[in-house]
Amino acid sequence: DTRPAAEYVAGHIAGAISVPVDDLHRRLQTLPKDKEYVAYCRGPYSVYADRVWTDTGMTIRAGETLRFVPSGEVVWGPGRRDGPEGEANSPRNQSRPIPDRPGASLIGRIGNETFYIGQGSTSFRARTAGRLYLGINDDYVQDNQGHFQVTVQRDNRY
């Protein structure tokens, strides 16, 4: 079970062992090679539009390469409905986490580094180490509805 330890404790498949994804590479080196193993994870993350940040439970290393594959749509005010790329021709808004990026777009944060993801499917190299959070580039999330589904793929060297 490669989910974060807290999720494993909350419930897991009978007989499963907890190997959080951050420990997987190290633990693979210790497992007998003559056995077959099945890894279980939770799948895509749901990034709800009415929350400032969603904790993925993933700890990222500086220099690690990630790929984001998002889908879905959020409603973020009267008549405003957008996908992960955010609002087309969105004006600059100093109050948003990333002022120069489209409103309602999918964004990420590792440590103090906040970055644009948008439609994703492109590689991102982390400049800092820390926990990965996903969110919506909006300054007022209380009136938002909907969510993005985001699959996070890690470079397999980690």
N, C-alpha and C positions, 0 to 999 in steps of 0.2 A: 504494500500500500504506500504509494509515493506522495500521498497528500500530507499537508502539515500535521504534525503530531496531535494537535488539538482535535482535528477532524477524525483522526484514527481513533482517539479515545472516545469520541462521541458515538462511534459505531463503525464496524468494519466487517469484512467477510470472515467467516469462521476459519481459523488457521492462518490468516494473513499475518505478516510481520510488518512493522512500521519501518520504512526506510524513506524519510522525507526526501523529496527530489534534490535538495541541496546536498544530501549525503550520498546520493545514488552512485556517483562515479567512484568515490572512495570505497563504498561498501561492495561494489561489483568486483573489486580486486580481491576481496576476501572470500567470495562464494565459490564452492566447488564447481569445477568446469563440467563435470559429468552429469549435472542435473539440469532440468528445464525449469525456467522461472517465468512467471507472468507478472507484469507490472500493472497496477491499477492506479488511475488518477481520477480527478473529478471532471475533467473535460473543460469546456469553455468557461470563462469567467463572465458573470452577469454584472455589468456596470450600470447601476441604476441612476437615472438622470436626476433624481432628487437627493442624491448624496454627493458630498464634496469629493470624497476619495473612497475607492474600494481597495482594500488590502488584499493582494493576491496570495500572500503567504510565501512569496518567493524572495529569497535573498540573492541579489545579483552582484557579481564581481566586476570591478572596474576592468574595462576591456572586453567584457563578454558581449557577444552578438546575440540579439534577440530579433524575432520576426513576429509581427502582430497581424492576425487575420480577423478583422472585425465584421460584424453584420448587425442589422437592426436599425431602429430609428427611434428618436426621442421627440417629444413635444415639449417645447421650452418657452411657452408663452402663447398668447392668442394668435392663431394663424401661423405659428412657427413650428414646422416639423422638418427634421433633417436627419440624415444618416451620419456615419462617423466622420465624414469629411467636413461637416458643419455647414453653416449658412453661406450660400454663395454671395459674393460681394459684401461680406460682413464688415462693418466699419470697425475701426480700432476702438477698443474699450479698455481703458487703463485699469478698471476694476477686475477684469478677468485674470485668471492665473497666467495666461499667455496673451497679453493685450493685442498683439499683432496677428493673431491667428483667428480663424473663423469661430463665431459663437456656436456653442453646442457641439463643437468637434471633440473627438476622442483625444485625450491627452494622457501622459504618463508622468510619473515622478519616481526618481530613485534618489534617496537622500534629499539634498537641497536642489537637485537638478530637475526642472520641469521641462518636458519636451512634447512636441506635437506628434501624434500618430496618424490621425485622419483615417483614410480608407485602408491604411496599412499595406500588408503584403510586401513591404520593403524591409530591408535590414536596418537595424539600429544598433550602434555600438555604444555601450554604456561608458561614460567618462568617469563616473563615480560608483562606489560600492554602496549597497544598502538594500532596503526592502523596496519592492516594486509595488506601486500604487497606480491604479487607473482611475480616470475621472472624466468629467465633462467640462469643457472650457466655457463656464458661465459664472457670472458674478452673483446670481440669485437663483439657487437651485430649488427653493421651496415650492415653486409653482410648476416644476417639471414633472413629466410622466414618461414612462417607457424605459427601455434599457438597450444597451448594446451587448451582444454576445462576442467575446473576444478570446480567441485561442492564442496563447503565447508559446512560441517555439523557441527553444534554446539551442545555441550552438552545441553540438554533441561532444565537444572537447571538455565540457565542464560537467 
